[in-house]
Amino acid sequence: MVTDVDWFDRGPVIAGSNGTISIWSAGGSIKYKLQAYDTAVVGVDIHPAGGLMLSASQSGEWSIHDLTQGITVVKYKDDAGTISLC
């Protein structure tokens, strides 16, 4: 199930209840698919300058992703208070 949507580089960024984030091209194909969390992604937001996205999960984790490379750069786990540089 889709839980949130944003736009990047003329293509949709789709957050899913299965913990994934799909970054689509303007042509309608998936450029990157991130397995971001073990729980639902509840929000995605693209930085106004483009290229970076913040996401949050149902379990309280949040991450910063580099959309140009399709990778997670930083992940923060709220309940443990730990930050992982990916």
Backbone as CSV, one residue per row, in Angstrom:
resi,resn,N_x,N_y,N_z,CA_x,CA_y,CA_z,C_x,C_y,C_z
1,MET,0.839,-1.169,0.000,0.000,0.000,0.000,0.895,1.246,0.000
2,VAL,0.501,2.247,-0.771,1.214,3.516,-0.828,0.850,4.346,0.393
3,THR,1.880,4.866,1.088,1.638,5.655,2.289,1.967,7.128,2.115
4,ASP,2.794,7.465,1.124,3.127,8.863,0.852,3.741,8.951,-0.543
5,VAL,3.658,10.138,-1.138,4.203,10.376,-2.475,4.828,11.760,-2.521
6,ASP,5.935,11.891,-3.229,6.551,13.183,-3.506,7.099,13.110,-4.927
7,TRP,7.691,14.182,-5.413,8.221,14.225,-6.776,9.691,14.571,-6.759
8,PHE,10.476,13.899,-7.622,11.892,14.192,-7.785,12.262,14.016,-9.249
9,ASP,12.849,15.028,-9.823,13.344,14.954,-11.197,12.258,14.480,-12.157
10,ARG,11.056,15.040,-12.019,9.890,14.754,-12.870,9.350,13.328,-12.740
11,GLY,9.730,12.624,-11.693,9.198,11.288,-11.451,8.722,11.159,-10.016
12,PRO,7.772,10.267,-9.749,7.270,10.110,-8.384,8.242,9.339,-7.485
13,VAL,8.179,9.675,-6.218,8.863,8.930,-5.154,7.740,8.353,-4.303
14,ILE,7.688,7.016,-4.228,6.568,6.325,-3.593,7.039,5.635,-2.316
15,ALA,6.401,5.989,-1.188,6.669,5.330,0.094,5.652,4.213,0.276
16,GLY,6.108,3.081,0.799,5.225,1.940,0.938,5.055,1.436,2.356
17,SER,3.947,0.752,2.574,3.677,0.157,3.879,4.591,-1.030,4.164
18,ASN,5.306,-1.507,3.138,6.241,-2.626,3.311,7.664,-2.163,3.635
19,GLY,7.841,-0.862,3.910,9.148,-0.338,4.291,10.020,0.091,3.130
20,THR,9.486,0.053,1.904,10.291,0.419,0.739,9.978,1.833,0.263
21,ILE,10.959,2.403,-0.432,10.786,3.680,-1.121,11.228,3.447,-2.559
22,SER,10.347,3.731,-3.501,10.647,3.555,-4.920,10.798,4.922,-5.571
23,ILE,11.929,5.122,-6.258,12.195,6.355,-6.978,12.020,6.048,-8.457
24,TRP,11.043,6.677,-9.074,10.686,6.411,-10.467,11.288,7.460,-11.393
25,SER,11.536,7.075,-12.625,11.991,8.019,-13.648,10.773,8.707,-14.261
26,ALA,11.026,9.788,-14.979,9.946,10.484,-15.679,9.329,9.589,-16.749
27,GLY,10.100,8.619,-17.234,9.613,7.703,-18.264,8.754,6.566,-17.756
28,GLY,8.605,6.443,-16.439,7.709,5.429,-15.892,8.354,4.128,-15.449
29,SER,9.679,4.127,-15.247,10.340,2.922,-14.742,11.003,3.234,-13.394
30,ILE,11.181,2.212,-12.581,11.818,2.398,-11.279,13.323,2.547,-11.465
31,LYS,13.870,3.687,-10.999,15.318,3.921,-11.049,16.009,3.240,-9.868
32,TYR,15.430,3.421,-8.674,15.985,2.843,-7.451,14.841,2.378,-6.562
33,LYS,15.101,1.310,-5.827,14.146,0.850,-4.816,14.945,0.608,-3.545
34,LEU,14.626,1.353,-2.504,15.331,1.251,-1.229,14.493,0.454,-0.238
35,GLN,15.082,-0.539,0.402,14.428,-1.204,1.528,14.828,-0.392,2.749
36,ALA,14.061,0.636,3.034,14.453,1.637,4.022,14.219,1.185,5.468
37,TYR,13.129,0.472,5.715,12.742,0.128,7.091,12.099,-1.257,7.147
38,ASP,11.956,-1.751,8.371,11.236,-3.004,8.605,9.742,-2.762,8.798
39,THR,9.366,-1.509,9.012,7.959,-1.139,9.179,7.583,-0.141,8.085
40,ALA,6.337,0.277,8.075,5.834,1.173,7.034,6.577,2.501,7.002
41,VAL,6.807,2.996,5.803,7.320,4.353,5.620,6.104,5.272,5.732
42,VAL,6.152,6.219,6.675,4.982,7.074,6.889,5.133,8.442,6.247
43,GLY,6.336,8.786,5.791,6.501,10.077,5.147,7.810,10.181,4.389
44,VAL,7.767,10.899,3.269,8.959,11.243,2.502,8.861,12.717,2.142
45,ASP,10.007,13.400,2.134,10.041,14.804,1.764,11.357,15.079,1.065
46,ILE,11.280,15.719,-0.096,12.455,16.029,-0.892,12.954,17.418,-0.516
47,HIS,14.263,17.553,-0.320,14.867,18.853,-0.039,14.608,19.776,-1.230
48,PRO,14.309,21.054,-0.987,14.008,21.976,-2.085,15.113,22.080,-3.143
49,ALA,16.359,21.884,-2.760,17.462,21.944,-3.722,17.531,20.677,-4.569
50,GLY,16.807,19.629,-4.165,16.790,18.363,-4.901,17.959,17.478,-4.538
51,GLY,17.782,16.212,-4.765,18.865,15.254,-4.546,18.880,14.591,-3.188
52,LEU,18.324,15.222,-2.165,18.263,14.615,-0.836,16.812,14.458,-0.404
53,MET,16.538,13.350,0.285,15.197,13.076,0.769,15.281,12.626,2.221
54,LEU,14.344,13.084,3.021,14.182,12.625,4.393,12.975,11.706,4.423
55,SER,13.111,10.573,5.114,11.971,9.661,5.271,11.839,9.279,6.733
56,ALA,10.641,8.867,7.100,10.361,8.434,8.468,9.530,7.166,8.437
57,SER,9.740,6.327,9.468,9.012,5.062,9.530,8.011,5.059,10.674
58,GLN,7.140,4.080,10.624,6.125,3.896,11.657,6.762,3.608,13.016
59,SER,7.947,3.017,13.013,8.615,2.662,14.271,9.422,3.808,14.877
60,GLY,9.431,4.981,14.220,10.128,6.134,14.779,11.516,6.371,14.207
61,GLU,11.959,5.551,13.272,13.246,5.774,12.624,13.108,6.852,11.561
62,TRP,14.212,7.537,11.266,14.227,8.437,10.122,15.570,8.317,9.429
63,SER,15.589,8.664,8.147,16.793,8.513,7.336,16.917,9.659,6.351
64,ILE,18.157,9.894,5.922,18.441,10.817,4.826,18.977,9.978,3.678
65,HIS,18.415,10.193,2.485,18.764,9.417,1.304,19.296,10.337,0.206
66,ASP,20.275,9.862,-0.528,20.804,10.546,-1.706,20.059,9.972,-2.913
67,LEU,19.173,10.759,-3.501,18.349,10.266,-4.601,19.101,10.168,-5.913
68,THR,20.191,10.882,-6.054,20.953,10.802,-7.301,21.693,9.478,-7.412
69,GLN,22.027,8.870,-6.247,22.727,7.587,-6.238,21.858,6.433,-5.755
70,GLY,20.689,6.755,-5.204,19.787,5.717,-4.714,20.298,5.006,-3.476
71,ILE,20.927,5.779,-2.571,21.484,5.185,-1.355,21.008,5.932,-0.107
72,THR,21.032,5.246,1.021,20.757,5.853,2.312,22.074,6.351,2.876
73,VAL,22.103,7.617,3.294,23.333,8.240,3.777,23.416,8.173,5.302
74,VAL,22.301,8.461,5.985,22.244,8.468,7.444,20.944,7.825,7.886
75,LYS,21.016,7.026,8.951,19.808,6.428,9.520,19.833,6.665,11.034
76,TYR,18.715,7.147,11.583,18.583,7.426,13.004,17.480,6.558,13.568
77,LYS,17.807,5.814,14.621,16.815,4.954,15.272,16.420,5.604,16.577
78,ASP,15.208,6.145,16.625,14.738,6.953,17.732,14.770,6.239,19.085
79,ASP,14.270,4.996,19.157,14.185,4.317,20.450,15.568,3.992,21.025
80,ALA,16.550,3.744,20.179,17.891,3.435,20.661,18.762,4.685,20.761
81,GLY,18.342,5.760,20.079,19.104,6.986,20.094,20.426,6.883,19.366
82,THR,20.526,5.989,18.390,21.776,5.808,17.672,21.651,6.305,16.243
83,ILE,22.755,6.828,15.746,22.830,7.291,14.361,23.829,6.418,13.635
84,SER,23.435,5.914,12.460,24.329,5.097,11.638,24.645,5.859,10.370
85,LEU,25.926,6.037,10.106,26.342,6.596,8.826,26.482,5.426,7.869
86,CYS,25.732,5.446,6.806,25.687,4.314,5.880,26.757,4.413,4.826
